[in-house]
């Protein structure tokens, strides 16, 4: 998607109904990163998006709501940071005790590890309390200009449903392949169920990740996705080996290779999402 002449794909009505106070409870703005299938690079995008937003001067809290607990690896946390999200949930303590500082303006709340029975117990709690995430975020008493970027497991899970119930923006990742094409209807159904009816929800966007113009089939499928989803595609991120290399060094790509194509694509994505989040003046 070219940078020049680009227009935010948010519909005017969606932007106009964005209130100053989120649901009367949560003041920060929440971006949920989701996908209907695994292996689409969702965690890599979430980590680098949070870093790009922080580099642009925004206060960012990256939350790993994914039992795989891999988001921390992009920020160089080996082993797990102390006081992780899972431990706080099991002890019914404040999430604030588990937040750790990363680079720049970014902080991290990692998921942590749970035994099988503990994880099932946590998921029963999430399944039975639609406002669980809202209450946890409200307890943090974060500054109102905070951006919260949440990584979620692929597929329909209690974690994804919690995020979609409260997100201002939903960013759904696709690969330029046929398997991703087959997930669009299911993803749209989830977005229509949990996001669209809410007055504080701004928009849901699709992001085409790991685009490779040298791969003929991938190029053709990417073009079909762009045609099918039209303005709902907020951008495309080119496949870049720097993503794998950066993870090996425990860094985001913005730290590892700030001049890479992936950094350019992520920076443009961050700018477009912020444009969508700006309320329209009277």
Secondary structure, DSSP 8 states (H G I E B T S, - for coil): --STT----S-HHHHHT--SSBTTTB-SEEEEEE-SSSSS-HHHHHHHHHHHHHHTT--EEEEEE-TT--GGGGGT-SS--SS-HHHHHHHT--GGGG-EE-STTEEEE------HHHHHHHHHHHHH-TTHHHHHHHHH---TT-EEEEEE-SSS-HHHHHHHHH-SEEEEEEESSHHHHTTHHHHHHHHIIIIIT-TT--EEEEEEEEE-TTSHHHHHHHHHHHHHHGGGEEEEEE--THHHHHHHTT--HHHH-TTSHHHHHHHHHHHHHHHHHS----
